[in-house]
Amino acid sequence: MIRAVLTSALISIVLSTAAVAQEVALTFDDLPGQGTLPPGETRLGVVARLVAALADADAPPTIGFINAASIEAGAEDAAGLKVWRGAGHLLGNHGWSHANLDAAREEVIESEITRNEPMLVALAEDTDWRWFRYPFLAEGQTPTVRHAIRAVLRQRGYRVASVTMDFSDWAFNEPYARCRAAGDAAGVATLERLYLAAAEDALTSSRMLSNSLYGRDIPYVLLLHIGALDAHMLPRLLRMFQARGVRLVSLERAMADPFYEVDRRAENGSGRLTLEAAAADAGLSTPPRLDLLPTLAALCR
């Protein structure tokens, strides 16, 4: 029965993709940079290339989530933020030091949120920076901890930036640096192919789940990172999305959908607000996904 439902959803997606523009909001974690840089690359250059690709795709203002502890380390990182903001893109809070909130004490949790704010105030100007993206997407291992974090977020006027599409793009940046350092062109070509395959797999999986659950596509929120391979691949990623009927929208627009109400209000829920969790609650299994992590870990060693 579950397989029949998912198959029906996939057929519906295939038939509707060309006719209906599917809304996806891009979001970027770890501004101004994530992962090891390949030889000759800079954090500023990575941000500049991401900004250029977003401009070429006529993307709406896009949120980059910052960790001020890393930004305070160097002038180049601050310059990357200025390039991001100068292009009209937005900032959000990703915790001061990217601490895993599953393991943090309550007083550390509040500090991680508030200590990030002075830099946001200084750089965001009159834009709304009160969006919070959990580091590691870790919302706390117990209801008590989860509710304590949400209480701080509500008190400070935050909305939670959900994630409903993810292909572990962060895992590609380290092997990309290794392959580039080794001059391994075949390894780089493999990474490029796998990156696009993983992104397409994520798009298909999210759409299958949404159509199985709700008979429609919700607007999706895609998690990306400020990494060197992300900058290298973003033009091709966005062209692939366009060919699949994707229309880029702002996080604000995507999360106006009723699906996101709990996160938009930073209310307490039973756990992370994801399509996978909603499918489990409904008794549906999730479609199989590509598992590329072992391949990526071994590449260019």
SEBA-845000 format. One record per residue: residue in three letters; x, y, z of N, C-alpha, C, O in turn. Coordinates in steps of 0.2 Angstrom, whole numbers, padded with zeros to 4 digits, always signed. Layout:
// SEBA-845000
ALAXYZXYZXYZXYZ ...
***
This chain:
// SEBA-845000
MET+0004-0006+0000+0000+0000+0000+0004+0006+0000+0003+0011-0004 ILE+0009+0006+0004+0014+0012+0005+0017+0013-0002+0018+0019-0004 ARG+0020+0008-0005+0023+0008-0011+0019+0011-0017+0021+0015-0021 ALA+0012+0009-0017+0007+0011-0021+0006+0019-0021+0006+0022-0026 VAL+0006+0021-0015+0005+0028-0013+0011+0032-0016+0010+0037-0019 LEU+0017+0030-0014+0023+0033-0017+0024+0033-0024+0026+0038-0027 THR+0022+0027-0027+0022+0027-0035+0017+0032-0038+0019+0035-0043 SER+0011+0032-0035+0006+0037-0038+0009+0044-0037+0008+0048-0041 ALA+0012+0046-0031+0014+0052-0030+0020+0054-0035+0020+0060-0038 LEU+0024+0049-0037+0030+0050-0042+0027+0051-0049+0029+0056-0052 ILE+0022+0048-0051+0019+0049-0057+0016+0056-0058+0016+0059-0063 SER+0012+0058-0052+0009+0064-0052+0015+0070-0053+0014+0075-0056 ILE+0020+0069-0049+0026+0074-0050+0028+0074-0057+0029+0079-0060 VAL+0030+0068-0060+0032+0068-0067+0027+0072-0072+0030+0075-0076 LEU+0021+0071-0071+0016+0074-0075+0015+0081-0074+0014+0085-0079 SER+0016+0083-0068+0015+0090-0067+0021+0095-0067+0020+0101-0067 THR+0027+0092-0067+0033+0096-0066+0034+0101-0072+0035+0107-0070 ALA+0032+0100-0078+0033+0105-0083+0028+0110-0083+0029+0116-0085 ALA+0022+0108-0080+0016+0113-0080+0016+0118-0074+0013+0123-0075 VAL+0019+0116-0068+0018+0120-0062+0025+0121-0060+0029+0117-0059 ALA+0027+0128-0059+0033+0130-0056+0033+0128-0048+0029+0130-0045 GLN+0038+0124-0046+0038+0122-0039+0043+0127-0035+0048+0129-0038 GLU+0040+0129-0030+0044+0135-0026+0049+0131-0021+0047+0127-0017 VAL+0055+0134-0021+0060+0132-0017+0064+0138-0014+0066+0143-0018 ALA+0065+0139-0008+0069+0144-0005+0076+0141-0003+0077+0136+0000 LEU+0081+0145-0006+0088+0143-0004+0090+0146+0002+0088+0152+0004 THR+0093+0143+0006+0096+0145+0013+0103+0143+0013+0105+0137+0011 PHE+0108+0147+0016+0115+0145+0016+0117+0146+0024+0117+0151+0027 ASP+0120+0140+0026+0123+0140+0033+0130+0142+0033+0133+0141+0028 ASP+0133+0144+0039+0140+0145+0040+0143+0150+0036+0149+0150+0034 LEU+0139+0155+0035+0142+0162+0032+0147+0164+0037+0145+0165+0043 PRO+0153+0166+0035+0156+0167+0028+0160+0161+0025+0163+0162+0020 GLY+0159+0155+0028+0163+0150+0025+0163+0143+0029+0163+0143+0035 GLN+0162+0137+0025+0162+0131+0028+0167+0126+0024+0168+0126+0018 GLY+0171+0122+0028+0175+0117+0025+0182+0120+0023+0183+0126+0024 THR+0186+0115+0022+0193+0117+0020+0193+0120+0013+0189+0118+0008 LEU+0197+0125+0012+0197+0128+0005+0202+0125+0001+0208+0123+0003 PRO+0201+0124-0006+0206+0121-0011+0212+0126-0012+0211+0132-0010 PRO+0217+0124-0014+0223+0129-0015+0221+0134-0020+0217+0133-0025 GLY+0223+0140-0018+0221+0146-0022+0214+0150-0021+0213+0155-0024 GLU+0210+0146-0017+0203+0149-0015+0204+0153-0009+0208+0152-0005 THR+0199+0158-0008+0198+0162-0002+0191+0162+0000+0186+0161-0004 ARG+0189+0163+0006+0182+0164+0008+0179+0169+0005+0173+0169+0003 LEU+0182+0175+0004+0179+0180+0000+0177+0178-0007+0172+0180-0010 GLY+0182+0175-0010+0180+0173-0017+0174+0168-0018+0170+0168-0022 VAL+0174+0163-0013+0168+0159-0012+0162+0163-0012+0157+0161-0016 VAL+0161+0167-0007+0155+0171-0006+0154+0175-0013+0148+0176-0015 ALA+0159+0178-0016+0158+0182-0022+0155+0178-0028+0151+0180-0031 ARG+0157+0172-0028+0155+0167-0034+0148+0165-0032+0144+0164-0037 LEU+0146+0164-0026+0139+0162-0024+0134+0168-0026+0129+0167-0029 VAL+0136+0174-0024+0132+0180-0025+0131+0181-0033+0126+0182-0035 ALA+0137+0180-0037+0136+0180-0044+0131+0175-0047+0127+0177-0051 ALA+0131+0169-0044+0127+0164-0047+0120+0165-0045+0115+0164-0049 LEU+0119+0168-0039+0112+0170-0037+0109+0176-0041+0103+0176-0043 ALA+0113+0180-0043+0111+0186-0047+0110+0183-0054+0105+0186-0057 ASP+0114+0179-0057+0112+0176-0064+0106+0173-0064+0103+0172-0069 ALA+0104+0170-0058+0098+0166-0058+0092+0170-0056+0086+0167-0055 ASP+0093+0177-0055+0087+0181-0053+0084+0179-0046+0078+0179-0045 ALA+0088+0176-0042+0086+0174-0035+0084+0179-0031+0087+0185-0031 PRO+0079+0178-0027+0076+0184-0022+0081+0184-0017+0086+0180-0016 PRO+0081+0189-0013+0085+0190-0007+0086+0183-0003+0080+0181-0001 THR+0092+0181-0002+0093+0174+0001+0096+0175+0008+0101+0179+0009 ILE+0094+0171+0013+0097+0171+0019+0103+0167+0020+0103+0161+0018 GLY+0109+0170+0023+0115+0167+0025+0115+0167+0033+0115+0172+0036 PHE+0116+0161+0036+0116+0161+0043+0123+0161+0046+0127+0157+0044 ILE+0124+0166+0050+0131+0167+0052+0133+0164+0059+0128+0163+0064 ASN+0139+0163+0060+0142+0161+0067+0147+0167+0068+0153+0166+0065 ALA+0146+0171+0073+0150+0177+0074+0157+0175+0076+0162+0179+0075 ALA+0158+0170+0080+0164+0168+0083+0169+0167+0077+0175+0168+0078 SER+0167+0164+0071+0172+0163+0066+0173+0169+0062+0179+0170+0060 ILE+0168+0173+0062+0169+0180+0058+0174+0184+0062+0177+0188+0058 GLU+0174+0184+0068+0178+0189+0072+0186+0187+0071+0190+0191+0073 ALA+0187+0181+0068+0194+0179+0067+0198+0182+0062+0204+0182+0062 GLY+0195+0186+0057+0199+0189+0052+0195+0194+0047+0189+0194+0047 ALA+0199+0198+0044+0196+0204+0040+0193+0201+0034+0188+0204+0032 GLU+0196+0196+0031+0193+0193+0025+0186+0190+0026+0181+0191+0022 ASP+0185+0187+0032+0178+0185+0033+0173+0191+0034+0167+0190+0031 ALA+0175+0196+0037+0170+0202+0037+0169+0205+0030+0163+0207+0029 ALA+0174+0205+0026+0173+0207+0019+0168+0203+0015+0164+0205+0011 GLY+0168+0196+0017+0163+0192+0013+0156+0193+0015+0152+0193+0011 LEU+0155+0195+0022+0149+0197+0024+0146+0203+0021+0141+0204+0019 LYS+0151+0208+0020+0149+0214+0016+0147+0213+0009+0143+0216+0006 VAL+0151+0208+0006+0149+0207-0001+0142+0204-0001+0138+0205-0006 TRP+0141+0199+0003+0134+0196+0004+0129+0201+0005+0123+0201+0001 ARG+0130+0206+0010+0125+0211+0011+0124+0216+0005+0119+0218+0004 GLY+0130+0218+0002+0130+0222-0003+0126+0220-0009+0123+0224-0013 ALA+0125+0214-0010+0121+0211-0015+0114+0210-0014+0110+0208-0018 GLY+0112+0213-0008+0105+0213-0006+0103+0207-0002+0097+0206-0001 HIS+0107+0202+0000+0105+0196+0003+0105+0197+0011+0108+0202+0013 LEU+0102+0193+0014+0100+0194+0021+0104+0189+0026+0108+0185+0024 LEU+0104+0191+0032+0107+0187+0037+0103+0184+0042+0097+0187+0044 GLY+0105+0179+0045+0101+0175+0051+0106+0173+0056+0112+0173+0055 ASN+0103+0170+0061+0107+0168+0067+0108+0160+0067+0103+0157+0066 HIS+0114+0158+0067+0116+0151+0067+0120+0149+0073+0123+0144+0073 GLY+0119+0153+0078+0123+0152+0085+0130+0155+0084+0133+0155+0079 TRP+0132+0158+0090+0138+0161+0090+0144+0157+0088+0148+0159+0084 SER+0145+0151+0090+0150+0146+0089+0148+0140+0086+0152+0135+0085 HIS+0142+0139+0083+0140+0133+0080+0140+0127+0085+0141+0122+0083 ALA+0138+0129+0091+0138+0123+0096+0132+0119+0095+0127+0121+0092 ASN+0133+0112+0096+0128+0107+0095+0123+0108+0102+0125+0106+0107 LEU+0117+0110+0100+0113+0112+0106+0110+0105+0109+0107+0106+0114 ASP+0111+0100+0106+0109+0093+0109+0113+0092+0116+0110+0089+0121 ALA+0119+0095+0116+0123+0093+0122+0125+0099+0126+0128+0099+0131 ALA+0122+0105+0124+0124+0111+0128+0120+0112+0134+0114+0110+0134 ARG+0122+0116+0139+0119+0117+0145+0114+0123+0143+0115+0127+0138 GLU+0109+0124+0147+0104+0129+0146+0106+0136+0145+0105+0140+0141 GLU+0111+0138+0150+0114+0144+0150+0118+0145+0144+0119+0151+0141 VAL+0121+0140+0141+0125+0141+0135+0121+0142+0129+0123+0145+0124 ILE+0115+0138+0129+0110+0139+0124+0108+0146+0123+0109+0149+0117 GLU+0106+0149+0128+0104+0156+0127+0110+0161+0125+0109+0165+0121 SER+0116+0159+0128+0122+0163+0126+0123+0162+0118+0125+0167+0115 GLU+0123+0156+0116+0124+0155+0109+0119+0159+0104+0121+0162+0099 ILE+0113+0160+0106+0109+0164+0103+0110+0172+0103+0111+0175+0098 THR+0111+0174+0109+0111+0181+0111+0118+0184+0109+0119+0190+0107 ARG+0123+0180+0110+0130+0183+0108+0131+0184+0101+0136+0187+0099 ASN+0127+0181+0097+0128+0182+0089+0124+0188+0087+0125+0190+0082 GLU+0120+0191+0091+0116+0196+0089+0119+0203+0088+0117+0207+0083 PRO+0124+0205+0092+0127+0212+0090+0130+0212+0083+0129+0218+0080 MET+0133+0207+0080+0135+0207+0073+0129+0207+0069+0130+0211+0063 LEU+0124+0204+0070+0118+0204+0066+0115+0211+0066+0114+0214+0060 VAL+0115+0214+0071+0112+0221+0072+0116+0226+0068+0114+0230+0064 ALA+0123+0225+0068+0128+0230+0065+0127+0229+0057+0128+0234+0053 LEU+0126+0223+0055+0127+0221+0047+0120+0221+0044+0120+0223+0038 ALA+0115+0219+0047+0108+0218+0044+0105+0225+0043+0100+0225+0039 GLU+0107+0230+0046+0104+0237+0045+0096+0236+0046+0094+0234+0052 ASP+0092+0238+0042+0085+0238+0043+0081+0232+0041+0075+0231+0040 THR+0085+0226+0039+0082+0220+0037+0080+0216+0043+0083+0217+0048 ASP+0076+0211+0042+0074+0206+0048+0079+0201+0048+0079+0196+0044 TRP+0083+0201+0053+0088+0195+0054+0086+0190+0060+0089+0186+0061 ARG+0079+0191+0062+0077+0186+0067+0074+0180+0065+0069+0178+0066 TRP+0079+0176+0061+0078+0169+0059+0083+0165+0062+0089+0167+0062 PHE+0081+0159+0065+0087+0155+0068+0087+0148+0065+0082+0145+0064 ARG+0093+0147+0063+0094+0140+0060+0098+0136+0065+0104+0138+0067 TYR+0096+0130+0068+0099+0126+0073+0106+0124+0070+0106+0121+0064 PRO+0111+0125+0073+0118+0121+0071+0117+0114+0071+0114+0111+0076 PHE+0119+0111+0066+0119+0103+0065+0111+0101+0065+0110+0095+0065 LEU+0107+0106+0064+0100+0105+0064+0098+0101+0071+0093+0097+0071 ALA+0102+0102+0076+0101+0099+0083+0096+0103+0087+0098+0109+0089 GLU+0090+0101+0089+0085+0105+0092+0085+0103+0100+0080+0105+0103 GLY+0089+0098+0102+0089+0096+0109+0086+0089+0109+0082+0087+0105 GLN+0089+0085+0113+0088+0078+0113+0082+0076+0117+0079+0070+0117 THR+0079+0080+0122+0073+0079+0126+0068+0085+0125+0070+0090+0123 PRO+0062+0083+0126+0057+0089+0126+0059+0095+0130+0057+0100+0128 THR+0061+0093+0136+0063+0099+0141+0068+0104+0137+0067+0110+0138 VAL+0073+0101+0135+0078+0105+0131+0076+0109+0125+0077+0115+0124 ARG+0072+0105+0121+0069+0108+0115+0064+0114+0117+0065+0119+0114 HIS+0060+0113+0122+0056+0118+0124+0059+0124+0127+0057+0130+0126 ALA+0065+0123+0131+0069+0128+0133+0072+0133+0128+0072+0139+0128 ILE+0074+0129+0123+0077+0133+0117+0072+0137+0114+0072+0143+0112 ARG+0066+0134+0112+0060+0138+0109+0058+0143+0113+0056+0149+0111 ALA+0058+0143+0120+0056+0148+0124+0060+0154+0123+0058+0160+0123 VAL+0067+0153+0123+0072+0159+0122+0070+0162+0115+0070+0168+0114 LEU+0069+0158+0110+0068+0160+0103+0062+0164+0103+0062+0170+0100 ARG+0056+0162+0106+0050+0166+0106+0051+0172+0110+0049+0178+0107 GLN+0054+0172+0115+0055+0178+0119+0059+0184+0115+0058+0190+0116 ARG+0064+0181+0111+0068+0186+0107+0065+0187+0100+0068+0191+0096 GLY+0059+0185+0099+0056+0187+0093+0058+0183+0086+0057+0185+0081 TYR+0061+0177+0087+0064+0173+0082+0058+0169+0079+0054+0167+0082 ARG+0059+0167+0072+0056+0162+0069+0062+0157+0067+0068+0158+0066 VAL+0060+0150+0067+0064+0145+0066+0065+0144+0058+0059+0143+0055 ALA+0071+0143+0055+0071+0142+0048+0071+0134+0047+0076+0131+0049 SER+0066+0132+0045+0065+0125+0044+0070+0122+0038+0073+0126+0034 VAL+0070+0116+0038+0073+0112+0032+0069+0107+0029+0067+0102+0033 THR+0067+0107+0023+0063+0102+0020+0066+0099+0014+0063+0095+0010 MET+0072+0101+0012+0076+0098+0007+0083+0099+0009+0086+0104+0010 ASP+0087+0093+0008+0094+0093+0010+0097+0087+0007+0094+0082+0006 PHE+0103+0088+0004+0107+0083+0001+0114+0083+0004+0119+0080+0001 SER+0115+0085+0010+0122+0085+0014+0127+0088+0009+0132+0085+0008 ASP+0126+0094+0006+0131+0097+0002+0137+0098+0006+0142+0099+0003 TRP+0137+0099+0013+0143+0101+0017+0148+0095+0016+0154+0096+0016 ALA+0146+0089+0015+0150+0083+0014+0155+0083+0008+0159+0079+0008 PHE+0153+0087+0003+0157+0087-0003+0163+0092-0003+0167+0092-0007 ASN+0163+0097+0002+0168+0102+0002+0175+0099+0004+0180+0102+0001 GLU+0175+0095+0009+0182+0092+0010+0185+0088+0005+0191+0089+0003 PRO+0181+0083+0002+0184+0079-0004+0186+0084-0010+0191+0082-0013 TYR+0182+0089-0011+0184+0094-0016+0190+0097-0015+0195+0098-0019 ALA+0192+0099-0009+0198+0102-0007+0204+0097-0008+0209+0099-0011 ARG+0203+0091-0006+0208+0086-0007+0209+0084-0014+0215+0084-0016 CYS+0204+0084-0018+0205+0082-0025+0208+0088-0029+0213+0087-0033 ARG+0207+0094-0027+0210+0100-0030+0217+0100-0028+0222+0101-0032 ALA+0219+0099-0022+0226+0099-0019+0230+0094-0023+0236+0094-0024 ALA+0227+0088-0024+0230+0082-0028+0230+0083-0035+0234+0079-0039 GLY+0227+0088-0038+0227+0089-0045+0223+0083-0049+0224+0082-0054 ASP+0218+0080-0045+0214+0075-0047+0208+0077-0051+0203+0078-0048 ALA+0209+0078-0058+0203+0081-0062+0197+0076-0062+0192+0077-0062 ALA+0199+0069-0062+0194+0064-0062+0190+0064-0056+0184+0063-0056 GLY+0193+0065-0050+0190+0065-0044+0185+0071-0044+0180+0071-0041 VAL+0187+0077-0046+0183+0083-0046+0177+0082-0051+0171+0083-0049 ALA+0178+0078-0056+0172+0077-0061+0167+0072-0057+0161+0073-0058 THR+0170+0067-0054+0166+0063-0050+0161+0067-0045+0155+0066-0044 LEU+0165+0071-0041+0161+0076-0036+0156+0080-0040+0150+0080-0037 GLU+0157+0083-0045+0152+0087-0049+0146+0082-0051+0140+0085-0050 ARG+0147+0076-0053+0142+0072-0055+0138+0070-0049+0132+0070-0049 LEU+0141+0068-0044+0138+0066-0038+0134+0072-0034+0128+0070-0032 TYR+0136+0077-0034+0133+0083-0031+0126+0084-0035+0121+0085-0031 LEU+0126+0084-0041+0120+0086-0045+0115+0080-0044+0109+0081-0043 ALA+0118+0074-0044+0114+0068-0043+0110+0068-0036+0104+0066-0035 ALA+0114+0070-0031+0112+0071-0024+0106+0076-0024+0101+0075-0020 ALA+0107+0082-0027+0102+0087-0027+0096+0085-0030+0090+0086-0028 GLU+0097+0081-0036+0091+0079-0039+0087+0074-0035+0081+0074-0035 ASP+0091+0070-0032+0088+0065-0027+0084+0068-0022+0078+0066-0020 ALA+0086+0073-0019+0083+0077-0013+0077+0080-0016+0071+0080-0013 LEU+0077+0083-0022+0071+0086-0025+0065+0081-0026+0060+0082-0024 THR+0067+0076-0029+0062+0070-0030+0059+0068-0024+0053+0067-0023 SER+0064+0066-0019+0061+0063-0012+0057+0068-0009+0051+0066-0006 SER+0059+0075-0008+0054+0079-0005+0047+0080-0008+0042+0080-0005 ARG+0048+0080-0015+0041+0081-0019+0037+0074-0018+0031+0075-0017 MET+0040+0069-0018+0036+0062-0017+0033+0062-0010+0027+0061-0009 LEU+0037+0064-0005+0034+0064+0002+0028+0070+0003+0023+0068+0005 SER+0029+0076+0000+0024+0081+0001+0018+0079-0003+0012+0080+0000 ASN+0018+0076-0009+0013+0074-0013+0009+0068-0010+0003+0067-0010 SER+0013+0063-0007+0010+0058-0003+0006+0060+0003+0000+0058+0004 LEU+0009+0065+0007+0006+0067+0013+0000+0072+0012-0006+0071+0015 TYR+0001+0077+0007-0004+0082+0006-0007+0083-0001-0012+0087-0002 GLY-0005+0079-0005-0008+0079-0012-0006+0085-0016-0009+0088-0020 ARG+0000+0088-0013+0002+0095-0016+0009+0096-0015+0012+0092-0010 ASP+0012+0100-0018+0019+0102-0016+0019+0108-0011+0016+0113-0013 ILE+0022+0107-0005+0023+0113-0001+0029+0117-0004+0033+0114-0008 PRO+0030+0123-0002+0036+0127-0004+0042+0124+0000+0041+0123+0006 TYR+0047+0122-0003+0052+0118+0001+0058+0123+0003+0059+0128+0000 VAL+0061+0122+0008+0067+0126+0011+0073+0121+0010+0074+0116+0013 LEU+0077+0123+0006+0084+0119+0004+0089+0122+0008+0091+0128+0009 LEU+0093+0117+0012+0099+0119+0016+0105+0118+0011+0106+0113+0008 LEU+0109+0123+0011+0115+0123+0007+0120+0126+0012+0119+0129+0017 HIS+0127+0126+0010+0132+0129+0014+0136+0134+0010+0137+0133+0004 ILE+0140+0138+0014+0145+0143+0010+0151+0139+0009+0156+0140+0013 GLY+0151+0134+0005+0157+0130+0003+0160+0131-0004+0157+0134-0008 ALA+0166+0129-0005+0170+0130-0011+0166+0126-0017+0166+0129-0022 LEU+0164+0120-0015+0161+0116-0021+0154+0119-0022+0152+0119-0028 ASP+0151+0121-0017+0144+0124-0018+0145+0130-0022+0141+0131-0027 ALA+0150+0134-0022+0151+0140-0026+0152+0138-0033+0150+0141-0038 HIS+0156+0133-0034+0158+0130-0040+0152+0127-0044+0151+0128-0050 MET+0148+0124-0040+0142+0120-0043+0135+0124-0043+0131+0122-0047 LEU+0135+0130-0040+0128+0133-0039+0125+0135-0046+0119+0134-0047 PRO+0129+0137-0051+0126+0139-0057+0123+0133-0060+0117+0133-0063 ARG+0126+0127-0060+0124+0121-0063+0118+0118-0059+0113+0116-0062 LEU+0118+0119-0052+0113+0117-0048+0106+0121-0050+0101+0118-0051 LEU+0107+0127-0051+0101+0131-0052+0098+0130-0059+0092+0131-0060 ARG+0103+0129-0064+0100+0127-0070+0097+0120-0070+0091+0120-0073 MET+0099+0116-0066+0095+0109-0066+0089+0110-0063+0084+0107-0065 PHE+0088+0114-0057+0082+0116-0054+0077+0119-0059+0071+0117-0059 GLN+0080+0124-0063+0075+0127-0068+0072+0122-0073+0067+0123-0074 ALA+0077+0118-0075+0074+0113-0080+0069+0108-0076+0065+0105-0080 ARG+0069+0107-0070+0064+0103-0066+0058+0107-0064+0054+0104-0061 GLY+0058+0113-0066+0052+0117-0065+0052+0121-0058+0047+0123-0056 VAL+0058+0122-0055+0058+0125-0049+0058+0133-0050+0062+0135-0055 ARG+0055+0136-0045+0055+0144-0045+0058+0145-0038+0055+0143-0033 LEU+0063+0150-0038+0066+0152-0032+0062+0157-0029+0059+0162-0032 VAL+0061+0156-0022+0057+0161-0018+0061+0162-0012+0066+0159-0010 SER+0058+0168-0008+0062+0169-0002+0060+0164+0004+0054+0161+0003 LEU+0064+0164+0009+0062+0160+0015+0055+0162+0018+0051+0158+0020 GLU+0054+0169+0018+0048+0172+0021+0042+0169+0017+0037+0167+0020 ARG+0042+0169+0010+0037+0167+0006+0036+0159+0007+0030+0157+0008 ALA+0041+0155+0007+0040+0148+0008+0037+0146+0014+0033+0142+0015 MET+0039+0150+0020+0037+0148+0026+0031+0151+0028+0028+0150+0034 ALA+0028+0154+0024+0021+0157+0025+0016+0151+0024+0010+0151+0026 ASP+0018+0145+0021+0014+0140+0020+0012+0137+0027+0016+0137+0032 PRO+0005+0134+0028+0003+0132+0034+0008+0126+0037+0008+0125+0043 PHE+0011+0122+0032+0015+0117+0035+0020+0119+0040+0022+0116+0045 TYR+0023+0125+0039+0028+0128+0043+0026+0132+0049+0030+0135+0053 GLU+0019+0132+0051+0017+0136+0056+0020+0135+0063+0022+0140+0066 VAL+0022+0129+0065+0025+0128+0071+0032+0131+0072+0034+0135+0077 ASP+0036+0131+0066+0043+0134+0066+0042+0141+0065+0046+0145+0068 ARG+0037+0143+0061+0037+0151+0060+0035+0154+0067+0037+0160+0067 ARG+0031+0151+0071+0030+0154+0078+0035+0152+0083+0034+0154+0089 ALA+0040+0148+0081+0044+0145+0086+0040+0142+0092+0042+0143+0098 GLU+0035+0138+0090+0031+0135+0095+0034+0128+0097+0039+0126+0093 ASN+0032+0125+0102+0034+0118+0104+0031+0113+0100+0025+0113+0098 GLY+0035+0108+0098+0032+0103+0094+0035+0096+0096+0039+0096+0101 SER+0033+0091+0093+0035+0084+0095+0043+0083+0093+0046+0078+0096 GLY+0045+0087+0089+0052+0086+0087+0053+0090+0081+0050+0095+0079 ARG+0059+0088+0077+0060+0093+0071+0055+0092+0066+0052+0087+0065 LEU+0053+0098+0063+0048+0099+0058+0051+0097+0051+0054+0102+0048 THR+0050+0091+0049+0052+0089+0043+0047+0085+0039+0042+0082+0042 LEU+0048+0084+0033+0043+0079+0029+0044+0072+0031+0039+0068+0031 GLU+0050+0070+0033+0051+0063+0035+0048+0062+0042+0045+0057+0043 ALA+0048+0067+0046+0044+0066+0053+0037+0066+0051+0033+0062+0055 ALA+0034+0070+0047+0027+0070+0045+0025+0063+0042+0020+0061+0044 ALA+0029+0060+0038+0028+0054+0035+0028+0048+0040+0023+0044+0040 ALA+0032+0049+0045+0032+0044+0050+0026+0044+0054+0023+0039+0056 ASP+0024+0050+0056+0018+0051+0060+0012+0048+0056+0007+0046+0059 ALA+0012+0049+0050+0006+0046+0045+0007+0039+0044+0003+0036+0040 GLY+0012+0036+0046+0013+0029+0045+0016+0027+0038+0015+0022+0035 LEU+0019+0032+0034+0022+0031+0028+0029+0030+0028+0032+0034+0032 SER+0032+0026+0024+0039+0025+0024+0042+0031+0020+0039+0033+0015 THR+0048+0033+0021+0051+0038+0016+0055+0034+0010+0057+0028+0011 PRO+0055+0037+0005+0058+0034-0001+0066+0033+0000+0069+0037+0004 PRO+0069+0028-0003+0076+0027-0002+0080+0033-0005+0078+0036-0010 ARG+0085+0035-0001+0089+0040-0003+0096+0038-0005+0099+0033-0002 LEU+0100+0042-0009+0107+0041-0011+0111+0041-0004+0110+0046-0001 ASP+0115+0037-0003+0120+0037+0003+0127+0038+0000+0130+0033-0002 LEU+0129+0044-0001+0135+0045-0004+0141+0047+0001+0147+0047-0001 LEU+0140+0047+0008+0145+0049+0013+0151+0044+0013+0156+0047+0013 PRO+0150+0037+0012+0156+0033+0012+0160+0035+0005+0166+0035+0006 THR+0157+0036+0000+0160+0037-0006+0164+0044-0006+0170+0044-0008 LEU+0161+0049-0003+0164+0055-0002+0170+0055+0003+0175+0058+0001 ALA+0169+0051+0008+0175+0051+0013+0181+0047+0010+0187+0049+0012 ALA+0180+0043+0005+0186+0039+0002+0189+0043-0004+0194+0041-0006 LEU+0185+0047-0007+0188+0050-0013+0194+0054-0012+0195+0058-0008 CYS+0199+0054-0017+0205+0057-0017+0209+0056-0011+0212+0061-0009 ARG+0209+0050-0008+0213+0049-0002+0220+0046-0005+0224+0044-0001 
***
